[in-house]
């Protein structure tokens, strides 16, 4: 799938079928971006979650969504992304209701890979309405990418030096475009690194047959 040159980043589709009376809660450390998620039962535009985001699934359903590039949130929203921090709204308050209907139509059979790809294509096409990305947005994308991929960046002052911008201007820019501060951006990168290290450690224990030791009672 061809991405929208700076607006759509990662497209995801999920299908679930849980026994009656059971539910599954998913916890995610969100990236510093807004999300559009359209399911069989709801359509939502999410701002950036400053803490751990939680979604509870039950029954049978599906969801098709896109993780936007950092610059895209304010373009799609048409304003300051701070208004969406730690919250979501019905996507039809922001997007054309026809888009929601088109995604649901494309997902006629959520278990069919072709339907899943079609739903992503519908979202991708819709995002092109907000092209081109403005210069400020391109700068935001570059700043977020640098913080996420350059582990040597550990202080806000380093970001300022890297992009020749004052700390005050950087604070204003990121709060306006992603809804949170430069310090939060660096801390979230570190949390993602720690989570990846922990997951790798668990995988290593399991592959070595140490899962029982890991989860069992401590030795005397």
C-alpha positions in Angstrom: 0.0 0.0 0.0 1.4 3.4 -1.0 1.3 5.7 2.0 0.0 9.3 1.9 3.4 11.1 1.8 3.5 12.4 5.3 -0.1 11.8 6.6 -0.7 8.1 7.0 2.0 6.1 8.7 0.8 2.7 9.9 -2.5 1.0 8.8 -3.8 -1.7 11.1 -6.8 -4.0 11.0 -8.0 -6.2 13.8 -10.6 -8.9 14.1 -11.8 -10.5 17.3 -14.2 -13.2 18.4 -14.4 -13.7 22.1 -16.6 -16.1 24.0 -19.8 -14.7 25.5 -19.2 -13.0 28.8 -15.4 -12.6 28.2 -13.5 -9.5 27.4 -9.9 -8.6 26.6 -8.2 -5.3 27.6 -5.3 -4.1 25.4 -2.8 -1.7 26.9 -0.6 0.3 24.6 2.1 2.9 24.9 0.9 5.2 22.1 3.3 7.0 19.8 3.0 10.8 19.6 0.4 10.8 16.9 -3.4 10.9 16.4 -5.4 7.9 15.4 -8.4 7.3 13.2 -10.2 4.0 14.1 -13.4 2.8 12.4 -15.0 -0.4 13.6 -18.2 -2.3 13.0 -19.7 -0.4 16.1 -17.9 2.9 16.4 -15.8 5.5 14.6 -13.3 7.5 16.5 -10.6 10.2 16.2 -8.1 9.8 19.0 -5.7 12.5 20.3 -2.3 11.5 21.8 -2.6 9.6 25.1 -0.1 10.9 27.6 -0.2 7.7 29.6 -1.1 4.1 28.9 -4.0 3.7 26.5 -6.6 1.0 27.2 -9.1 -0.6 24.9 -11.5 -3.4 26.0 -12.8 -5.8 23.4 -15.8 -8.1 23.8 -18.0 -10.2 21.6 -17.3 -10.3 17.9 -16.0 -7.3 15.9 -13.4 -5.7 13.8 -11.5 -2.4 13.5 -9.6 -0.7 10.7 -7.5 2.3 11.5 -4.5 4.4 10.7 -1.8 5.8 12.9 -1.2 9.3 11.5 2.1 11.0 11.1 2.8 13.7 13.8 2.0 16.5 11.4 -1.3 15.1 10.3 -3.3 15.4 13.5 -3.8 19.2 13.3 -4.4 19.1 9.6 -7.2 16.6 9.9 -8.6 18.2 13.0 -8.3 21.6 11.6 -6.9 23.1 14.7 -4.8 22.8 17.9 -4.2 19.2 18.8 -4.0 20.1 22.5 -7.8 20.0 22.5 -7.6 16.2 21.9 -4.9 15.2 24.3 -6.1 12.1 26.4 -9.5 12.0 24.7 -11.3 10.9 21.5 -14.4 12.1 19.7 -16.8 10.5 17.2 -14.8 10.6 13.9 -17.9 11.9 12.1 -17.5 15.2 14.0 -14.3 15.6 12.0 -14.5 13.4 8.9 -17.1 13.0 6.2 -19.6 10.4 7.3 -19.3 8.8 3.9 -15.8 7.8 4.8 -17.0 5.8 7.7 -19.6 4.1 5.5 -17.0 3.4 2.8 -14.6 1.7 5.3 -17.4 -0.5 6.6 -18.4 -1.4 3.1 -14.9 -2.3 2.3 -14.7 -4.6 5.3 -17.7 -6.7 4.2 -15.7 -9.8 5.2 -13.2 -8.8 7.9 -11.5 -12.2 7.6 -10.7 -11.7 3.9 -7.2 -10.1 3.4 -8.5 -8.3 0.3 -11.2 -6.6 2.3 -8.7 -5.5 4.9 -6.4 -4.1 2.3 -9.4 -2.3 0.7 -10.3 -0.7 4.0 -6.8 0.7 4.4 -6.9 2.0 0.8 -10.1 3.9 1.6 -8.5 5.6 4.5 -5.3 6.3 2.6 -7.3 7.9 -0.3 -9.2 10.1 2.2 -6.1 11.4 3.8 -4.9 12.9 0.5 -7.5 15.6 0.9 -5.2 17.2 3.5 -2.1 17.3 1.3 0.3 18.9 0.9 1.8 18.9 4.4 2.8 22.4 5.5 6.4 23.4 6.3 5.7 23.5 10.0 4.2 20.0 9.8 7.3 18.7 8.0 9.5 20.1 10.7 7.3 18.4 13.4 7.7 15.1 11.5 11.4 15.5 11.4 11.7 16.4 15.1 9.7 13.4 16.2 11.6 11.1 13.9 14.9 12.4 15.2 13.9 11.9 18.9 12.5 8.4 18.1 15.5 7.2 16.1 18.5 9.0 17.6 19.1 7.6 21.1 21.8 10.2 21.8 19.1 12.8 22.0 18.3 12.8 25.7 17.7 16.4 26.5 15.4 19.1 25.1 18.4 21.4 24.6 19.8 18.8 22.1 16.6 18.9 20.1 16.8 22.7 20.0 20.4 22.6 18.8 19.7 19.9 16.2 16.9 21.9 14.6 18.2 25.5 15.3 15.0 26.4 17.3 14.6 28.0 20.7 13.2 26.0 23.6 10.2 28.2 23.9 9.4 27.9 20.2 9.9 24.1 20.3 7.5 23.9 23.3 4.8 25.9 21.5 5.3 24.0 18.3 5.0 20.5 19.8 2.1 21.3 22.1 0.2 22.8 19.2 0.9 20.0 16.7 1.1 16.8 18.9 -0.5 18.1 22.1 2.4 17.4 24.5 5.8 18.7 25.4 9.3 17.9 24.0 10.2 16.4 27.4 7.3 14.0 27.1 8.4 13.1 23.6 11.9 12.0 24.9 10.4 10.2 27.9 8.0 8.3 25.7 10.9 7.2 23.5 12.7 5.8 26.6 9.6 3.9 27.7 9.3 2.3 24.2 12.9 1.3 24.5 12.4 -0.2 27.9 9.2 -2.0 26.7 11.1 -3.5 23.7 14.0 -4.6 26.0 11.6 -6.3 28.4 9.7 -8.0 25.6 13.0 -9.3 24.1 14.0 -10.6 27.6 10.7 -12.5 28.0 11.0 -14.0 24.5 14.6 -15.1 25.3 13.4 -16.8 28.5 10.6 -18.5 26.7 12.8 -19.8 23.9 15.2 -21.1 26.5 12.4 -23.0 28.3 12.6 -20.6 31.3 9.0 -19.4 31.2 8.0 -21.7 34.1 11.0 -20.4 36.1 10.1 -16.8 35.3 6.4 -17.2 36.3 6.8 -19.7 39.1 7.4 -19.1 42.8 10.8 -18.0 44.0 13.2 -20.6 45.1 13.9 -21.0 48.9 
